[in-house]
Amino acid sequence: MVGDKLGRTLRDVRISVTDRCNFRCFFCMPPDKEIEFLQRSELLSYEEIARLVGVLVSLGVRKARITGGEPLMRAHLENLVEKLASIEGLRDIALTTNGYTLDRKLDSLVSAGLKRVTVSLITLNQDKFTSMVGRDVSLNRVIEGIRSARQMGLNPVKVNMVVVRGVNDDEILDIAEFCRENDLHLRFIEFMDVGTLNGWNMDRVVTAQEILSLLDKRFGVEELGKRDGSETSVRFRYRDTGQEFGIVASVTRPFCSGCTRLRLSADGKLFTCLFSDRGYDIKKLLRSGASDDDLKEYVKSIWTEREDRYSELRSLERAQVKDRVEMFRVGG
């Protein structure tokens, strides 16, 4: 196990396979912003990704999550899942997706070794959905993707709801009801200042406490805490059903002290924080004949020097990072 300067060990990797997306959600990739996407030659190949993950497993990584952009836009994603599933010591392979094409691709992904899936669901209203994702696309296709994952036996199927004041905060209870009825593990996410494009300010943040107050008044809830310190969400359950849900409160309840995640961007850069202003180019090593030991030492040199804790500093009004990497480039 490799520890950083704050004693956090490297245990998880989030792998962005593309910076492209078929949605243009305002909190990630606003439709009114000009964005220059990566060329195909700039992306890491599946073979390169799998090789690097193998090295990371030798350093203590046990979980991998595939992200984007929208990862299902990358062709033949099941080939990467299959390669990752063959790595001895990697215990969990998960996918985060907007769900729009999930029902078409789920069979091949699960057959290849996918263990878990998380789908973004930000509204249950079609008109609002069109506005929020910046595209005239069917909300029902996302819902069908979620239901397909549940029917495939993936358990739990997680649903992420980014809550933004004045946009979808009036649907907190509706989406809670939907997830209760369909046996889905809902996670509410406080609107975060990831990147520089989404117009974030504190006034737009619906806090974890506000969300909890609404849910407790309707259903009755109790806190379960975290299974371990590295989890991003605090766990709760409804008193009437015992069903669990979570809240990712990066803004009001920072969890930097337990962060064990390393992020790999689609173009081969390593990021030690979602709010980083720069990454470390490991693609150059991968394509220059470096040995696995060379890769291992490079990753160790990055992680052992790590001391970032942006969210904690933000809460203390001491965060200094201004040019943060955009979320669609590094993965959520």
Buried (B, 14 or more C-beta within 10 A) or exposed (E): EBBBEEEBBBBBBBBBBBBBBBBBBBBBBBEEEEBEEBEEEEBBEBEBBBBBBBBBBBBBBBBBBBBBBBBBBBEEBBBBBBBBBEBEEBEEBBBBBBBBBBBEBBEBBBEBBBBBBBBBBBBBBEEBBBBBBBBEBEBEBBBBBBBBBBEBEBEBBBBBBBBBBEBBBEBBBEBBBBBBEBEBBBBBBBBBBBBBBBEBEEEBBBBBEBBBEBBBEEBEBEEEEBEEEBBBBBBBBBEEEEBBBBBBBBBBBBBBEBBBBBBBBBBBBBBBBBBBBEBBBBBEBBEEEBEEEBBBBBBEEBBEEBEBBBBBBBBEEEBEBEEBBBBBBBBB
